[in-house]
């Protein structure tokens, strides 16, 4: 039996939020560590969808495999506008190339909602309108009822997403919480949001599923790790996809 669990995390090159948040989540989890590999992502918008072609992502995953990681997660949400089949194909390509189980933040969201029995979703994104609407349509296409959706309309670079104040994100969470969904998804991995989840859950009484936290949660599940989960990051880590 291995004494350590190693999680491989695929990271957009311009992302500055997910790495520190991921490390903070795992800081109190014995013998689990995250290891990161980047590929180039700089722009926001549907016109920039070509950034997520599988070749560079699989190449970055192969570097993680050199570290003998136990699971690989694409900590990004491109499946939300490129489609669930795109994420599924990407994970299959990563696993074929590396021999390591793989997931994405978007697939993790679907797994968590399924495990929680949550069919009515509130969706929060920072994205421009066309990109936000594509995400909502993708999630609705899986059978979810997207009962409320709110977006910031952000159109600057991916790096600048990391500068959005938590209060601005929280206002969107409050807006969709008014519809009383079963869960709220904060859909992006470059936001200062994951550490705000416990406060939002306490205020609105609704589970809040942040994309960075979802990536960590599902990677832990796929890795086979059976120890204690991160604490103080919201209700998500009380779920088990293996149940």
N, C-alpha and C positions, 0 to 999 in steps of 0.2 A: 504494500500500500504506500502511495506517495505521501510524504509528510507535508507537502505544500499543494495548494491549488492555484494555478496560474491562469489568469484571464487575459486573452488577447483582445485589444480594443482598436478597431479601425477608426481613424480620426480625420475629419476634414482638415486640410493643411492650415486654414485660417481660423480654426476654432480655438478659443482660449478659455472656454468655460468647462467643457466636459472633463478634461484631465484632472484639474484640481478637485472638482466635485466628485468624480469617481474615486479618486484617492481618499478623499475625506470619508466617503461612505464605507470604504473598506478598512479604514484605519483601526476600527475596533473589532474587526473580524479576524479571528486567529488564523494564521497560516494561509491567507488569501492575499494575492497581490495582482495588480493590473499592469499590463505592459502594452505600450501604444505604438502604432505604426500609422504614418500619415500618407495621404495622397492628395493631389492638388484639387482644392475647392476654394474658389474665391468669390463667386457671384451668387446673387439671389435672383430667382425668377425662372419662369418656365423656359425662357430662351437659353438658359444656362444648363439645361438638363443633360447635355452631352458630357458634363463633368463627371457623371456617374456611370459611364460605360464600364463594363466589368473588368477589362484588362488591367488598368492600374490598381483597381481595388484588389483583385486576386493576387497581383504581384506584391502588394503590401501585406496581404494575408500570409503569403509564403514566407515573408521575413518573420512574421510572428511565429510561424510553425518552427522556425529555427530555435526559438526559445522553448519549444516543447510545451506550449500552452495547452490547457485542457478544454477550452472553448474559445471561439472567436465570435465577436459581435461587431457588426457595423453600427457604431453609435451615431447614426444619422437617420434622417427621415425621408430620404428620396423616394422610398416606396410609396409614400403618401401621394405623390403626384405622378410618379412613373408607373405605379400600379403594383398590387400585391404579387402578381405573377413575376414581376421583375425582381422583387426581393427574394422570392422563392428560388428563382433561377440563379441569382447571385449566390445564395447560400449553398445551393447544390454545387456550383462551380468551385466555391471556396473549399468545401469538404472534399470534392474530388481531387483538388490540387494538393491539399494538406493532410487529409485523413482526420481532420478535426471537426467536431460538430460546430455549426455556425447558425447565427440568427442576426436579426436587425432590430433596431428600436421600434420599427413599425410592426414587425411580426410579434415582438414582445408585447406591444399594446394589445394586439388581438388575443394573445395567449392569456394575458392578465384579465381582460374583460370576460373571456370565456370562463376562466376559473372562478371569477367573482360572480358569474351569472348576471353581469351588467349589460343590458341591451340598449338602454337609453343613455346616449352620450352627449356631454357638453364638450365642444371642441374649441380650444384656444390656440391660435397660431400668431406669429408676428408678421406673417407673409403678406405680399401684395394680394389684391383681391382675386386675380385669376388663379394664382397658386393656392391660395386658401380654399377657394371653391373646388379646385381639383382634389385637394386633400379630403374635403367633406364628401365629395362624390365617391372617392375611392373607399372611404370607410363605410359609407352607406351601401356601397356595392357588396360589402361582406355580409350584409343583413343587419347591421347596426342601425338604430334609429337615432340620427343626429338631431336631437331636439332643440339644440341651441348652438350657435357658432359665433365667435367673435374674433376679429383679427386686428392687428395694429396697422396694416397697410404699409409695412416697412419695405423700402425699395433700394436702400443703400447696399454696401458690400456685406458679404457674410461676416467679415471681421467685425463690422460695426453693429451687427446683431447683439454682440456681447456687451454693448454699452447701454442697452435698454434698461432703465431703472426697474427694480422689482415692483415698485408701486404701479408702474404702467402696465406690467403684466397682471398684477393683482386686480386692477380695475377690470380687465377682460375676464378674469376668473369670476369676479363678482357678477358680471353681466350674465354669463351663462349659468351661474348657480341659481339665478332667479327662476329658471325653468325647472329646477329640481330634477336634474338628470341622475341616473344611477352612479355615474362617475364623470369626472372632468379630465380630459387629456390636455396637457400643456405640451404642444407638439413642436419641438425644436430642441436641438442639443447644444445650442450656443447661447442659452439664456441664463441669467442669474435667477433661477427659479426653483431648482430642486431643494435648496435649503429653506425655501419659504413654504413648502408643502405642509408641514405640521400646523403652521399658523392658519393657512387657508382651510385645512380640514377642520380645525377647531372652530373657525368662524362660521363656516357654511354647513358643516355636518355632512359633507359629501367627500368620498375618496377622490384624491387628486393624483393623477398618474403622469409624472414628469418623464420626458423621453430619456434623459440621462439615467435616471433611476431605473426605468424599465430595461435599459440596456444592461445595467449591472445585474438586476434581478434575474433576467432570463439567462445571462451568461452563467451565473451561479447555478441555476437549475440545470443547464445543459452540461456543466462541468462534472456533475455528480457529487458536488460538495454537499455534505449532509450536516454540517455544523451550524452554529448560530448565525442568524442573518443580521445585517445592519439594523441598528436601532436609532430611533430619533429622526427617521427620514420619511415617515408616513406609513399608512396602512398597507401599502403595496408589499412590503417585505414580510407581511404576515401570510401572504398567499403562497401556495406551492403549486407549480405547474405539474408536478408529479403526482398530486393527489388523485 
